[in-house]
Amino acid sequence: MQFWGYKRKEGRAGIRNHVLIMPTCACGSESCRIVASQVRGAVNIVFNTGCSDVAANTEMSQKVLTGFACNPNVYGVVIIGLGCETVSHNKLREKIQSMTSKPVVSFGIQDEGGTLKTIEKAVRAARDMAAEAGMQQKELCDISELLLGIECGGSDATSGIASNPAVGELSDNLVEQPTPGNKAGGLSTLDEKSLGCIRKGGTRPIVEVLKQAEHPTKQGAIVMDTAGYDISSVTSMVAAGCNAVIFTTGRGTPTGNAIVPVLKVTANARTYEKMEDNMDVDLSAIIKGTKTYQECGKELVSVIGDICNGKMTKAEAFGFSDIAVDHVCRFV
């Protein structure tokens, strides 16, 4: 299986070509939103921390921010900081530049003389990056270059007996490609879910276990020990370099991510009908007995291929961007 992607110098291929407008802290988030709204091809994230934090939380925040910047779906990064946050925009820029050859620029609101001046400079920089990104041609890539995150949330009885097994079949199909290396599925902590949750990881051997937001060193089926909260789990997967995330849910969710497409699937026909604006794939045929989970798993391979080749998920079409960074504690 192959897809048309954007080759990065670091060796991975992106399935999107975003210019990321990224704050260092909560105080830069609104400026980032305004900049992204002025530049076609730009996306922004809202970051609710970055200041007055304990060391462990700062470390996690930096892992997430640098991970977002290095994600293969990102062409280049414009950073906006305030100037008095825990890690300055200059330091974050230098850290990212040490990890990737992507174009990265940064601005500080206090340094530039306020919001308007910062936004003006950032918009110019982002437009230049977007113009460069628009010149990059897609290349034919092997599916082994796809890093797929697998998440479930808002589960019901249909999740364990239908949608998770179908996604597990998808996982097996991707891992079992004849080319060396393939898909990695990040999973949330299993003991806080039903046993059916395990099925979404497929049946192939686990080759690596990662901490939150850690980049994998191997190719194959991978488990990430993330927080139980699904948006925080997806955030860590994206920071680890996932190109896309497939999200199973029985009750339904609107969640999405600015950097990667989040494909939401359900095997509950009522959920799909009531939340058709948000749910991408209806797997209720498994429950009805008209299709097997193996058949639906193979169909999901084709759906993922379409997403890799540019088809937007419903959350992408809405422009949804949900970010949650897992923290150990916070000062009061």
Phi, psi and chi 1 to 4 in degrees:
 res  aa     phi    psi   chi1   chi2   chi3   chi4
   1 MET       -  139.4 -177.1  177.2  172.0      -
   2 GLN  -133.4  162.8  -66.4  177.4  -52.1      -
   3 PHE  -146.5  162.3   66.0   91.6      -      -
   4 TRP   -92.7  115.9  -68.9   94.3      -      -
   5 GLY  -134.0  177.4      -      -      -      -
   6 TYR  -101.8  109.6  -60.5   95.4      -      -
   7 LYS   -70.0  135.0  -72.3  -79.8 -169.2  178.6
   8 ARG  -108.4  151.1  -54.4  -60.9 -179.3 -157.3
   9 LYS   -62.7  -26.1  -68.6 -179.9 -179.9  178.0
  10 GLU   -75.3   -7.4  -72.5   74.1   26.2      -
  11 GLY   113.2  -22.2      -      -      -      -
  12 ARG   -85.0  167.5  -66.8  -77.7  -52.0  -75.4
  13 ALA  -122.1  134.4      -      -      -      -
  14 GLY   -91.9  152.2      -      -      -      -
  15 ILE  -102.7   -2.5   62.9  173.6      -      -
  16 ARG  -135.4  166.8  -60.3  -66.3 -175.0  -95.1
  17 ASN  -133.9   56.9 -152.8   28.6      -      -
  18 HIS   -76.5  149.0  -61.4  -52.1      -      -
  19 VAL   -98.0  117.3  172.0      -      -      -
  20 LEU   -93.6  123.2  175.7   60.8      -      -
  21 ILE  -100.7  110.5  -42.3  -61.2      -      -
  22 MET  -126.0  126.7 -174.1  171.7   72.7      -
  23 PRO   -83.3  154.2   31.3  -33.3      -      -
  24 THR   -84.8  -19.7   60.1      -      -      -
  25 CYS  -158.0  175.0   58.8      -      -      -
  26 ALA   -59.5  -33.0      -      -      -      -
  27 CYS   -68.4  -16.0  -60.2      -      -      -
  28 GLY   -99.8   -3.7      -      -      -      -
  29 SER   -65.2  -43.7  -71.7      -      -      -
  30 GLU   -67.2  -38.2  -78.3  -59.8  -68.8      -
  31 SER   -62.9  -39.3  -65.3      -      -      -
  32 CYS   -62.6  -40.5  -72.5      -      -      -
  33 ARG   -61.6  -42.7  178.2 -175.9   60.2   80.5
  34 ILE   -66.6  -42.3  -65.3  170.2      -      -
  35 VAL   -60.6  -48.3  171.3      -      -      -
  36 ALA   -61.6  -33.4      -      -      -      -
  37 SER   -68.8  -16.9   71.8      -      -      -
  38 GLN   -97.2   -4.3  -58.8  -61.1  -50.5      -
  39 VAL  -129.9  117.8 -178.6      -      -      -
  40 ARG   -68.7  132.0 -174.9  173.9 -179.0  179.1
  41 GLY    95.2   -3.2      -      -      -      -
  42 ALA   -99.5  146.4      -      -      -      -
  43 VAL  -130.0  153.6  -63.9      -      -      -
  44 ASN  -126.7  159.4   70.3  -71.6      -      -
  45 ILE  -119.6  152.8   63.6  163.2      -      -
  46 VAL  -102.9  123.0  174.5      -      -      -
  47 PHE  -115.6  124.8 -156.5   63.6      -      -
  48 ASN  -101.4   18.2   65.4  -13.9      -      -
  49 THR  -145.0 -156.3 -177.0      -      -      -
  50 GLY   106.4    1.8      -      -      -      -
  51 CYS  -145.6  150.0 -168.3      -      -      -
  52 SER    52.2   51.0  -58.0      -      -      -
  53 ASP  -123.3  160.1 -128.7  -23.2      -      -
  54 VAL   -78.3  163.2  -63.5      -      -      -
  55 ALA   -59.4  -41.7      -      -      -      -
  56 ALA   -64.5  -38.5      -      -      -      -
  57 ASN   -69.7  -38.9  -70.7  -11.8      -      -
  58 THR   -61.7  -41.3  -63.3      -      -      -
  59 GLU   -61.1  -43.7 -178.2 -177.4   -0.9      -
  60 MET   -65.7  -42.1  177.5   57.3   68.2      -
  61 SER   -60.0  -41.6  -66.4      -      -      -
  62 GLN   -67.9  -36.3  -69.3  -61.7  -64.0      -
  63 LYS   -61.7  -41.4  -76.9  176.5   68.1  175.5
  64 VAL   -68.5  -47.1  168.2      -      -      -
  65 LEU   -65.2  -45.5  -68.7  175.6      -      -
  66 THR   -67.2  -34.2   56.1      -      -      -
  67 GLY   -64.9  -41.9      -      -      -      -
  68 PHE   -58.9  -45.7  -77.7  172.1      -      -
  69 ALA   -63.5  -36.7      -      -      -      -
  70 CYS   -86.1   -6.0  -67.9      -      -      -
  71 ASN   -57.0  134.7 -171.6  -73.7      -      -
  72 PRO   -63.5  -14.4   19.5  -31.3      -      -
  73 ASN   -78.0   -4.4  -73.7    2.7      -      -
  74 VAL  -104.7  127.0  172.3      -      -      -
  75 TYR   -81.6  -47.2  173.2   84.2      -      -
  76 GLY  -156.4  169.2      -      -      -      -
  77 VAL  -133.7  133.4 -171.6      -      -      -
  78 VAL  -113.4  118.5  175.7      -      -      -
  79 ILE  -101.7  135.8  -58.4  168.6      -      -
  80 ILE  -124.4  122.5  -63.5  179.0      -      -
  81 GLY  -117.8  174.2      -      -      -      -
  82 LEU   -90.6  -52.5  178.0   58.3      -      -
  83 GLY   136.3  -19.9      -      -      -      -
  84 CYS  -122.8   16.0   53.4      -      -      -
  85 GLU   -73.8  172.0   60.2  -90.5   43.4      -
  86 THR   -61.4  -46.4  -54.6      -      -      -
  87 VAL  -117.9  117.5  178.1      -      -      -
  88 SER   -69.1  162.6   69.4      -      -      -
  89 HIS   -62.0  -33.9   68.1   92.7      -      -
  90 ASN   -65.1  -44.8  -70.6  -40.5      -      -
  91 LYS   -67.6  -40.1  -71.2 -176.7  178.4  178.4
  92 LEU   -65.1  -41.4  180.0   59.2      -      -
  93 ARG   -60.3  -46.0 -176.0 -166.7   69.4 -123.5
  94 GLU   -64.0  -37.0  -68.9  168.3   -0.4      -
  95 LYS   -65.1  -44.1 -172.9  171.2 -175.9  177.9
  96 ILE   -65.8  -40.1  -66.3  169.3      -      -
  97 GLN   -64.6  -25.9  -73.3  173.2  -30.0      -
  98 SER   -77.7  -14.2   71.5      -      -      -
  99 MET  -104.4  -18.6  -59.4  167.1   68.3      -
 100 THR  -151.5  158.2  178.0      -      -      -
 101 SER   -95.5    6.9   59.7      -      -      -
 102 LYS   -62.7  154.1  -64.3  175.9 -176.9 -179.1
 103 PRO   -68.2  130.3   22.2  -31.9      -      -
 104 VAL  -138.9  126.7 -175.4      -      -      -
 105 VAL  -129.0  160.9  -62.2      -      -      -
 106 SER  -146.2  153.7   70.5      -      -      -
 107 PHE  -140.3  146.7  -55.5   93.9      -      -
 108 GLY  -115.6  128.4      -      -      -      -
 109 ILE   -61.4  -41.3  -64.2  170.9      -      -
 110 GLN   -68.5  -36.5  -67.3  171.4  -12.6      -
 111 ASP   -69.6  -38.3  -60.0  -28.3      -      -
 112 GLU   -82.8  -13.1  -58.4  -62.4  -19.5      -
 113 GLY    99.7   25.7      -      -      -      -
 114 GLY   117.1  178.3      -      -      -      -
 115 THR   -64.8  -49.8  -61.8      -      -      -
 116 LEU   -61.9  -44.1  -67.8  178.9      -      -
 117 LYS   -65.8  -38.8  -67.1 -177.4  177.7   67.4
 118 THR   -64.6  -46.7  -57.0      -      -      -
 119 ILE   -61.2  -42.3  -70.5  172.5      -      -
 120 GLU   -59.3  -47.5 -179.8 -176.5    5.5      -
 121 LYS   -66.8  -41.4  -70.7 -173.5  176.8 -178.4
 122 ALA   -66.8  -38.8      -      -      -      -
 123 VAL   -63.2  -43.2  165.2      -      -      -
 124 ARG   -61.3  -44.5  -69.0 -178.1 -175.2  -82.0
 125 ALA   -64.6  -42.4      -      -      -      -
 126 ALA   -66.4  -38.2      -      -      -      -
 127 ARG   -65.4  -39.1  -75.6  177.6  176.2  168.9
 128 ASP   -62.8  -43.8  -72.6  -16.5      -      -
 129 MET   -64.4  -42.2  -93.3 -173.1 -147.0      -
 130 ALA   -63.5  -36.0      -      -      -      -
 131 ALA   -66.0  -41.0      -      -      -      -
 132 GLU   -65.5  -42.4  -65.3  167.8    3.4      -
 133 ALA   -62.4  -35.6      -      -      -      -
 134 GLY   -65.8  -19.6      -      -      -      -
 135 MET   -84.7  -15.4  -64.9  -64.4  -68.3      -
 136 GLN   -73.8  130.2 -174.6  174.5    1.7      -
 137 GLN   -91.0  144.1  -60.9  -64.4  -50.1      -
 138 LYS   -71.5  148.9  -73.9 -173.5  174.3 -177.4
 139 GLU  -126.5  154.1  -60.1  177.7   46.8      -
 140 LEU   -73.2  125.1 -161.1   59.1      -      -
 141 CYS  -124.2  149.8  -53.7      -      -      -
 142 ASP   -80.1  150.2 -171.3   79.6      -      -
 143 ILE   -61.8  -16.6 -163.0   63.6      -      -
 144 SER   -64.0  -16.5   62.3      -      -      -
 145 GLU   -86.0   -2.5  -62.8 -167.5   48.1      -
 146 LEU   -87.5  129.3  175.6   69.3      -      -
 147 LEU  -111.3  107.9 -174.4   61.1      -      -
 148 LEU  -104.2  122.0  178.9   66.1      -      -
 149 GLY   -86.0  141.4      -      -      -      -
 150 ILE  -123.3  124.3  -57.6  176.0      -      -
 151 GLU  -137.7  149.5  173.7   63.7   29.4      -
 152 CYS  -134.3  144.8   67.5      -      -      -
 153 GLY  -158.1  156.9      -      -      -      -
 154 GLY    57.7   47.3      -      -      -      -
 155 SER   -73.5  155.2  -56.2      -      -      -
 156 ASP  -139.3 -170.2   69.1   -1.6      -      -
 157 ALA   -61.1  -29.6      -      -      -      -
 158 THR   -71.8  -22.8   67.5      -      -      -
 159 SER   -63.1  -51.2  -60.5      -      -      -
 160 GLY   -70.4  -30.1      -      -      -      -
 161 ILE  -101.4   -6.3   63.3  175.4      -      -
 162 ALA  -137.9  -67.9      -      -      -      -
 163 SER   -67.7  -40.7   55.2      -      -      -
 164 ASN   -65.5  -43.7  -74.6  -17.3      -      -
 165 PRO   -60.5  -37.2  -27.2   36.4      -      -
 166 ALA   -64.9  -41.3      -      -      -      -
 167 VAL   -68.6  -33.7  170.4      -      -      -
 168 GLY   -62.0  -37.9      -      -      -      -
 169 GLU   -64.9  -41.2 -174.1   70.5   16.8      -
 170 LEU   -57.9  -45.8  160.2   69.2      -      -
 171 SER   -57.3  -48.0  174.7      -      -      -
 172 ASP   -62.0  -40.6  -74.4  -12.4      -      -
 173 ASN   -63.7  -38.5  -87.3  -88.1      -      -
 174 LEU   -74.1  -42.1  -67.8 -179.6      -      -
 175 VAL   -66.0  -32.1  169.5      -      -      -
 176 GLU   -87.6   14.3 -148.2  168.9   42.8      -
 177 GLN   -59.6  148.1  -69.7  -67.0  -40.7      -
 178 PRO   -70.6  -17.7   23.1  -32.0      -      -
 179 THR   -78.6  154.2   52.7      -      -      -
 180 PRO   -64.9  136.5   -7.5   14.2      -      -
 181 GLY    68.9  152.4      -      -      -      -
 182 ASN  -162.7 -137.7  -83.5  -93.9      -      -
 183 LYS   -74.6  146.0  163.5  -67.8  146.0 -164.6
 184 ALA  -123.5  130.6      -      -      -      -
 185 GLY  -109.9  119.2      -      -      -      -
 186 GLY   -84.3  133.8      -      -      -      -
 187 LEU  -122.7  145.9  -57.1  175.8      -      -
 188 SER   -77.2  170.0   64.9      -      -      -
 189 THR   -56.2  127.1  -52.4      -      -      -
 190 LEU   -80.4  -29.0  -62.0  176.5      -      -
 191 ASP   -73.3   -9.5   58.5    5.8      -      -
 192 GLU   -99.5    9.6   52.4 -164.3   33.4      -
 193 LYS  -120.8  173.3  -68.4  -76.3 -171.8  178.6
 194 SER   -70.2  161.1   65.3      -      -      -
 195 LEU   -59.7  -27.9  -72.4  174.6      -      -
 196 GLY   -62.5  -23.6      -      -      -      -
 197 CYS   -59.2  -34.0  175.8      -      -      -
 198 ILE   -61.2  -28.5  -59.9  171.4      -      -
 199 ARG   -63.4  -25.0  -63.2  -64.5  -56.9  -82.5
 200 LYS   -69.0  -16.8   71.8 -178.1 -174.7  -71.3
 201 GLY   -83.4   -4.7      -      -      -      -
 202 GLY    81.2 -165.9      -      -      -      -
 203 THR  -119.4    3.4   61.1      -      -      -
 204 ARG   -80.2  154.2  -60.4  -58.8  175.6 -100.6
 205 PRO   -60.0  140.1  -21.1   32.2      -      -
 206 ILE   -77.3  127.0  -65.6  170.0      -      -
 207 VAL   -99.6  -14.6  -61.0      -      -      -
 208 GLU  -163.1  146.1 -170.4  171.0   17.8      -
 209 VAL  -119.5  126.7  177.1      -      -      -
 210 LEU  -113.7  151.6  -58.0  174.5      -      -
 211 LYS   -79.3  172.6  -64.6  179.4 -178.8  177.4
 212 GLN   -57.7  134.1  -70.2 -169.6   79.0      -
 213 ALA    64.3   12.0      -      -      -      -
 214 GLU   -79.3  141.7 -105.1 -174.4    5.4      -
 215 HIS   -80.5  135.2  -73.1 -104.6      -      -
 216 PRO   -69.9  152.7   24.2  -31.9      -      -
 217 THR  -111.2   -6.1   62.3      -      -      -
 218 LYS  -128.1  167.0  -61.5  179.0 -178.8  179.2
 219 GLN  -113.6  137.4  -69.0  178.0  -50.8      -
 220 GLY   142.1 -155.2      -      -      -      -
 221 ALA   -83.4  121.6      -      -      -      -
 222 ILE  -125.6  140.2  -63.8  170.1      -      -
 223 VAL  -107.6  132.2  171.5      -      -      -
 224 MET  -111.7  129.7  178.2  176.9  -75.7      -
 225 ASP   -84.9   80.7 -178.0   18.7      -      -
 226 THR   -95.4  178.1   69.1      -      -      -
 227 ALA   -68.3  159.1      -      -      -      -
 228 GLY   -71.2  -27.0      -      -      -      -
 229 TYR   -67.0  124.5  179.5   37.7      -      -
 230 ASP   -64.5  -38.0   45.4   30.3      -      -
 231 ILE   -67.7  -38.3  -66.3  177.2      -      -
 232 SER   -64.0  -38.5  179.4      -      -      -
 233 SER   -63.0  -46.7 -178.8      -      -      -
 234 VAL   -62.3  -40.6  169.9      -      -      -
 235 THR   -56.4  -44.6  -63.3      -      -      -
 236 SER   -65.9  -38.0  -67.7      -      -      -
 237 MET   -63.7  -42.4  -66.8  177.2 -169.4      -
 238 VAL   -65.2  -41.8  175.4      -      -      -
 239 ALA   -63.8  -27.3      -      -      -      -
 240 ALA   -80.6   -7.8      -      -      -      -
 241 GLY   111.3    9.8      -      -      -      -
 242 CYS   -61.9  135.0  -74.5      -      -      -
 243 ASN   -77.6  -32.7  -55.5   76.4      -      -
 244 ALA  -151.1  160.7      -      -      -      -
 245 VAL  -131.6  133.7  172.5      -      -      -
 246 ILE  -106.3  129.4 -173.8  164.9      -      -
 247 PHE  -124.3  113.0 -167.2  125.4      -      -
 248 THR   -92.5  139.5   66.6      -      -      -
 249 THR  -155.0  137.5  174.4      -      -      -
 250 GLY   -90.4  -29.4      -      -      -      -
 251 ARG   -97.2  -18.1  -57.4 -167.8   64.8 -177.4
 252 GLY    99.4  148.7      -      -      -      -
 253 THR  -157.3  146.7  177.9      -      -      -
 254 PRO   -92.4    0.4   32.2  -34.1      -      -
 255 THR   -57.8  147.5 -169.2      -      -      -
 256 GLY  -150.6  178.9      -      -      -      -
 257 ASN  -140.0  140.4 -174.7  -82.6      -      -
 258 ALA   -67.6  -30.6      -      -      -      -
 259 ILE   -92.0  -37.0  -60.4  170.5      -      -
 260 VAL  -126.5  149.2  -49.3      -      -      -
 261 PRO   -69.7  136.2   21.3  -29.0      -      -
 262 VAL  -112.2  111.3  178.0      -      -      -
 263 LEU   -93.9  117.6 -177.1   78.2      -      -
 264 LYS  -104.1  127.5  -64.2 -173.4  -66.6  -66.5
 265 VAL  -125.4  148.1  -56.2      -      -      -
 266 THR  -143.2  150.0 -175.0      -      -      -
 267 ALA  -106.9    8.9      -      -      -      -
 268 ASN   -98.1  108.9 -173.4  -40.0      -      -
 269 ALA   -60.4  -36.9      -      -      -      -
 270 ARG   -67.0  -40.4 -173.4  169.4 -179.6  -89.8
 271 THR   -62.6  -44.6  -65.2      -      -      -
 272 TYR   -62.5  -40.7 -173.4   83.8      -      -
 273 GLU   -66.5  -44.1 -179.4 -177.1   -7.9      -
 274 LYS   -77.0  -24.3  -67.5 -179.7   73.1   68.2
 275 MET  -123.9   40.0  -65.8 -166.2   66.0      -
 276 GLU   -62.3  -26.1 -168.2  172.7   -1.2      -
 277 ASP   -63.6  -25.0  -72.3  -14.1      -      -
 278 ASN  -110.4  -31.9  -56.4  109.5      -      -
 279 MET   -86.4  135.0  -56.7  -53.3  -60.7      -
 280 ASP   -91.2  -38.0  -65.0  -76.2      -      -
 281 VAL  -132.5  133.0 -179.2      -      -      -
 282 ASP  -102.1  113.4 -179.8    5.5      -      -
 283 LEU  -105.8   20.3  -62.0  176.1      -      -
 284 SER   -66.8  -13.4   61.1      -      -      -
 285 ALA   -59.0  -26.7      -      -      -      -
 286 ILE   -66.4  -45.2  -58.3  170.9      -      -
 287 ILE   -64.9  -39.3  -59.2  -64.9      -      -
 288 LYS   -74.0  -16.3  -63.3  171.1 -176.1  174.6
 289 GLY    85.4   10.5      -      -      -      -
 290 THR   -88.3  -14.9   56.5      -      -      -
 291 LYS  -142.3  153.1  -71.5 -176.7  179.9  178.4
 292 THR   -89.8  161.1   66.3      -      -      -
 293 TYR   -66.0  -27.3   75.9   83.9      -      -
 294 GLN   -65.5  -42.1  -67.7   93.0  -20.8      -
 295 GLU   -64.3  -44.6  -70.4  172.1  -32.6      -
 296 CYS   -66.2  -35.0  -72.0      -      -      -
 297 GLY   -61.2  -41.1      -      -      -      -
 298 LYS   -67.1  -36.7  -71.0 -179.8  172.9   61.2
 299 GLU   -65.0  -34.9  -69.6  174.4    2.6      -
 300 LEU   -64.9  -30.6  -75.3  174.7      -      -
 301 VAL   -58.4  -44.3  174.2      -      -      -
 302 SER   -65.2  -39.4  177.1      -      -      -
 303 VAL   -62.7  -45.3  174.2      -      -      -
 304 ILE   -61.3  -38.7  -69.9  -65.3      -      -
 305 GLY   -59.1  -42.5      -      -      -      -
 306 ASP   -63.5  -40.9  -69.7  -19.8      -      -
 307 ILE   -63.2  -42.5  -62.1  -61.2      -      -
 308 CYS   -60.6  -34.1  -71.8      -      -      -
 309 ASN   -87.8    7.1  -74.1  -44.5      -      -
 310 GLY   119.6  -10.8      -      -      -      -
 311 LYS   -64.5  132.6 -178.1  178.9  178.7 -179.9
 312 MET   -84.3  142.4  -64.0  179.7   73.6      -
 313 THR   -77.4  168.0   63.1      -      -      -
 314 LYS   -65.6  -36.5  -69.4 -178.3  178.7  178.1
 315 ALA   -65.6  -37.4      -      -      -      -
 316 GLU   -62.4  -43.8  -79.9 -173.5  -68.6      -
 317 ALA   -61.3  -35.0      -      -      -      -
 318 PHE   -75.9  -19.6  -79.4  124.1      -      -
 319 GLY    79.3   25.9      -      -      -      -
 320 PHE   -70.8  141.6  -75.4  174.8      -      -
 321 SER  -145.1  100.9  173.1      -      -      -
 322 ASP  -107.0  124.3  -62.8  -48.2      -      -
 323 ILE  -127.7  133.5  -56.5  -64.5      -      -
 324 ALA  -145.2  120.9      -      -      -      -
 325 VAL   -99.5  124.0  180.0      -      -      -
 326 ASP   -71.0  128.5 -175.9   46.6      -      -
 327 HIS  -123.1  150.5  -82.2  164.3      -      -
 328 VAL   -83.1  -36.5  -66.8      -      -      -
 329 CYS  -169.8  171.2   64.6      -      -      -
 330 ARG  -145.7  145.6  175.6  171.1  -73.4  -77.9
 331 PHE   -64.7  146.8  -72.4  129.7      -      -
 332 VAL  -102.1      -  177.6      -      -      -
